[in-house]
């Protein structure tokens, strides 16, 4: 009796944290396999997400420590995933195992039927499949999913070894063709060893995400069709709450003195109540003196100019997106389409140097369609990086306005 009381007293003296501390197993549980046509659908549960993700293996015989050296590693899976579809290349029966990886990529070896390995060998009937089995590409992106969190979206995926860097795009429109990247925002460049990516978009909106191989972007072979290496998903989003609502827009009339009350969106915009007035003779003389050196008769529009930066292959990212416009509507002189695509391109944040090139091409497209005022301001925006190239266009615009 005294020994029992002493033992209880020692337990009572232990720190509360030590009594309540729970050790969570890194191993999966309820590892299940189901056949869906030519695919094996694997599902599992887990109490924690392993630091290095999950590794799927297969073996011709039952898994054991002795036979594990002969097992085949199939693919890595993102830590947050709990489901995976796998298409075997033939109808050979295999045992499957799912093991957690630590931060260094080392698996935790433990073979327990129903928890980490399948209890029996599993096979699919290739002949009974409605479609022929197409092995997954050796280099590409697979198992692209999105998990919605509190204020964030977690993208989960598997990237095959040898794929190289992958670009992550976000857009308000679906990704259906390479031109869809023009209105998308490049949010990250990730290495092929990455298993997940967390994004914090604006709540209350629906987004589409795309994963594109950087090598495909450089050589112009991006494709979102069946069998392509690129992957897209959506629409997904975060629900808006009282804490995440955007701030209301501030009226132009609310600006404090001495700022003017009018806020011009762009010089020359109609509907702002600006009235024309006659120019004083002294002002006309001053203008004539300034414009004296400029040509006055039969101005000839300059030929379309391609900047030297765009005469070589685009390196990727925002430069590749601009090259699509150059090789598309600008190449065939489809000025209306070029204006639309360049406006969409400049609606997103671009680096100053690349934005300057886009303004230069937009200025030329405006000039070709007779929108001289818009063209003039676009060339002014491009002048800091391309003074020599914009000068003949500015001189011609001034002369065209006078003629």
Buried (B, 14 or more C-beta within 10 A) or exposed (E): EEEEEEEEEEEEEEEEEEEEEEEEEBBBEEBEBEEEBBBBBBBBEBEEBBEBBBBBBBBEEBBEEEBBEEBEEBBBBBBBBBEBEBBBEEBEEBBBBBBBBEEEEEBBEBBBEEBBBBEEBBBBEBEEBEEEBEEBEEBBBBBBBBBEEEEEBBBBBBBBEEBBBBBBBBBBEBBEEBBBBBBBBBBBEBEBEBBBBEBEBEBEEEBBBBBBBBBBBBEEEBEBEEEBBBBBBBBBBBEEEEEEEEEEEEEEEEEEEEEEEEEEEEEEEEEEEEEEEEEEEEEEEEEEEEBEEBBEEEBEBEEBBBBEBBEEEBEBBBBBBBBBBBEBBBEEEBBEBBBBBBEBBBEBEBEEEBBBBBBBBBBBBBBBBEBBEBBBBBBEBBBEBBEEBBEBBBBBBBBBEEE
